[in-house]
Amino acid sequence: MAGPLIVAALTGSILAFYPELERALNPQLYVPPRAAERLDPGTLGALVEQRIAPARVKGVYLTGMGDATYALLEARVDPATGKRFALDFNQVFLDPYTGAELARREMGAISAGSANLMSFLYKLHYTLALHDTGVLILGIIGVIWTLDSFLGLYLTLPKRHRRAAASGAMQAGQRFSKHSQHSWWRRWQPAWKIKRSASAARINYDLHRASGLWLWFALLMFAWSSVYMNLWDSVYTKVTRLFFEYHAPWTDLALLDAPLGEPRIGWREAGARGERMMAEQARKHGFVIREAVYLRLHRDRGVYTYRVRSDRDVQDKAGRTDLLFDANSGELRMFSLPTGQYGGNTVTSWLYALHMGNVFGMPYRIFVCALGLAVTLLSVTGIVIWAKKRRNARA
């Protein structure tokens, strides 16, 4: 696990400052705010498809990474040959006020140089640059990491307590005397400390144990949110539904027999419909719409997702207030609030926001950066401990 964890941790430390770094590296992708009305995502999607015939739009993001406005693309199928057109880019950046094209790029293609550095790091963080295989690897590591968090905590407890727990000698409701409680805490205290005057091996061990204890809740949160990011439709959903009511597109909307080609509702109409239906839901559920976030077409389920940021969102930026409607009939298929609707959705919204560093402003993002370095430290010190034990066992 250590290798992939170190890659994910170090890239995550950098990605905590994605907006600032992306803007510094690619100022041409951004348009200064001005006193004019922005175009809706449906209009922007229609303009892109009109201009770039070999491509079809997957989604239009108004507040994407770094707050740039862009369309995410895929190649169309050539009706004459049945093969996909050649397309050497999958992002088109737009002026949100006029729809003018600012730039094109293949997201994550490091061959493009510094212009793609941040998107490459994001791809490396999320998939180890191995596409679906990397997602699966990181998802499995997330599950093991979650379980290992509890095992690691248990191993820091005083040995006598561990033996008693393992043998079942500690009965439910058993009362300890004040003296025994103080003794137990006194014996656990060294696990929280680093003995600086000790040998290098002992300092390495203390760094591993104490860092894991002090950061235990944060590490557990990042471990489990990694399961959500990578195994959202399987492990995460099944476990979450054991404790909470949880609804998502992959739980409530079935996959089509074949992905939708060209929907009856085009991008321009979809944007207007999404805005109108979201306003209706806001009146019905009593929330305030802050800003539109994106419009995306999910061809595998035949629906558009219209997302906004509302006063029910926990994030400092972007949002997860979602409305899904049928791409052919326009019928409302699902509505999801990030908080206050279903317990599982509320927990998931917080997990996502904390993992992405989208809460509590810059102080928390600095903490996320430092936590990435701490995960690297835990991985390296863990390898050193393992290697020493293996060497001793062989001897």
Secondary structure, DSSP 8 states (H G I E B T S, - for coil): -HHHHHHHHHHHHHHTTHHHHHHHH-GGG-----SS----HHHHHHHHHHH-TTEEEEEEESS-GGG--EEEEEE-B-TTTSSB---S-SEEEE-TTT--EEEEE-TT-GGGGGGGHHHHHHHHHHHTTSHHHHHHHHHHHHHHHHHHHHHHHHHHS-HHHHHHHHHT-S-TT----HHHHHHHHHHHGGGG---TTS-HHHHHHHHHHHHHHHTHHHHHHHHHHHHHHHSIIIIIHHHHHHHS----HHHHS---SS---S-SS-HHHHHHHHHHHHHHHHHHHT--EEEEEEEEEETTTTEEEEEEEETT---SSS--EEEEEETTT--EEEEE-SSSS-HHHHHHHHHHHHHHT-SSHHHHHHHHHHHHHHHHHHHHHHHHHHHHHHHHHH-
